[in-house]
Amino acid sequence: MSSPNPTGGADQAPPNLDALGVTLGPGGGTLRVWSAHADAVELVIFDDIDLDWIIAEAPLSPVGGGVWQVTRPELAAGTRYALRVSGPAGPGHTFNPRTLLHDPYARGLVEAGVGDHRCVVVADGFDWGGVTKPATPLDRTVVYEGHVKGLTKRHPLIPPALHGTYAGLAHPAMIDHLHTLGVTAVELLPVHAFASEPRLHQLGLSNYWGYNTLNFFTPHAPYATEASRREGPEAVLREVKQMVRSMHEAGLEVILDVVFNHTAEEGLGGPRSSFRGLDNRSYYRQLDDGTYVDETGCGNAVNTTTDAAARLVLDSLRYWANDVQIDGFRFDLAVTLGRDDAHAFTPEHPLLQAIIDDPQLAGVKKIAEPWDVGMGGWQTGAFGPGWSEWNDRYRDRVRNFWLSDIDYARRASVSPVGVGGFATRLAGSSNTFSPERGPLASVNFVTSHDGFTLNDLVSYDVKHNLANGEGNRDGADTNRSYNHGAEGPTDDPAVLATRRKAMRNLLGTLLMSAGVPMLTAGDEFGRSQRGNNNAYCHDSPLTWLRWDHDPWQRDLLAHVQRLIALRRENPALRPIRFARLGARTPSASVMEWYDEHGQTMSEQRWTDPAHRTLQYVASSTPENEPFNRILLMIHGTEHPIDVTLPDVGGVSRYVSLWSSVDDRPGPEGTLHTPGEVIALPGTAMRLFRAE
């Protein structure tokens, strides 16, 4: 990577970035900090108990390339410390030698008052007991997105002392649920140390989701048990590692949602806790006059065109992937990380390439949120090989097909579009992802932490976010949701039954589509946030999962368990590559498309809004698994229809595997023959194995 020159003078020497942070040795510790524009950097060491009592101060010396260094005997495991930095005035510079700053590479933080922290030296070392990463292949991966606290805060089988903690997540009751459900990876909302914005404190709220990072190497201490917090940052880190080890012992992967695009320092005038005081000009994107270029909507954007910022991202990833044994990362607002000196996105950005090419990150799953709020910020499908992406085009099309199109048809007597676009998403989004990347570049989702829950998606036409304190202005206005005739809670049995079937259709689509499915925690039993589609500021029962369920919720859970099992058992549902016409492509699925009459789909049928019934036969081209062939039947209007099973070469019968029609999963194994007519009610799906 080239070093930018924000001051317009001669190019700087390549920064010496080896071993930043504190390195412990026999005679104490060495602290190394990067600041290209500082005049002076000072280490401040505090008493272990009174975090305002300074017991030592020492200047750091420049050692070249913007790196400052000091070795002190007081720097030992458990030492509390901070930095003071002074530098020039002028556009883009915000130095204040009175401000105590975090070391960006600190492995531990402790609170020293409201909004104030001290860094803590943490010793390395943990006994992994020979436990290794599961290394689940992408085509067998089913992601479960959840929140450390929200998953276990109200779990009745987990001891209260472990509620809402890393240890609670590793409790056998939680692991048993994940196993029984059938998911393979837990994707955790941010666990890097984070802070709540001052305006939320003023409203009596807090940042629950955690997308407001203080430090990229330190785990969020409030998610640790009280015992670990009392013992200190080393115990907090140990609890995180114990959680990861327990997950790996159970064959489950841990993916972290990481927020490298901005920090908790907000816009100019916001808190000065680390980057802003160390070298604002280098760490944040800005114009020549110091005005921030904010592509994140959070007040600042980390400038990954500088070597130091890009290296910090890589070093953090290496630390979590190797020292903490994390299996993958979901990069929040990843487009910001790939913006160049002119603030334009490029998939060839050196940092994006380095993340893929780094041997220390080999085998680690890399998932991009392929957008931000800057110019040209929507980049779904634009990342390079090695990246998977959250596929919002998939989300929107699937929601349209099962919800907003149905709403439209009730009012206009016909749906707005045919089945063609929906089928493309079902088959892996080949119009979005190149053949080189294939269907596994698509992380398919219908819901996520951000937006309506699955239950709310079928129960509300509009958001209900007044409790967020922003006059219902926050959160997305376009949700592609449908309340099916009543806004929110209702006791109308017909509305409730239609909503339940809509949830089953959405889940069935998600778990039978080519790509990598992501299920949002709680959707498996239909949890609600009472119509709030932006519950980032609610650390309360609104966002904590309930574990006492009504009968319909247990039925929905049984459907999800069946669907995940069927995905695992039928490789035709999870191709690795796109099939090519006229050639056998290994580990692909050859797809044949039929209409409700069992005839090959015509071009007119693909686009006709009056015909939204589709059958497709997917035949695997195996490399390492047995040959497999399935038939998926989809009906996307509310009118009942008779569907004729297609006559496909080599298929003598169809074995029923799953149906979305009934609240409870029906029995498997019913046999049907080609040419047989299947009666479907409105809006329904069925899956068969073709033999």
Beta strands, then each sheet from edge to edge (+ up, - down):
strand 1: 21-25
strand 2: 28-34
strand 3: 40-46
strand 4: 54-64
strand 5: 67-72
strand 6: 80-86
strand 7: 108-111
strand 8: 117-120
strand 9: 143-146
strand 10: 185-188
strand 11: 253-258
strand 12: 328-331
strand 13: 365-368
strand 14: 388-390
strand 15: 442-444
strand 16: 516-520
strand 17: 589-594
strand 18: 613-620
strand 19: 629-635
strand 20: 641-644
strand 21: 654-659
strand 22: 671-672
strand 23: 677-680
strand 24: 684-690
sheet 1: 1+ 2- 5+ 4- 3+ 6- 8+ 7-
sheet 2: 9+ 10+ 11+ 12+ 13+ 14+ 15+ 16+ 9+
sheet 3: 17+ 18- 19+ 24- 21+ 22-
sheet 4: 20+ 23-
end
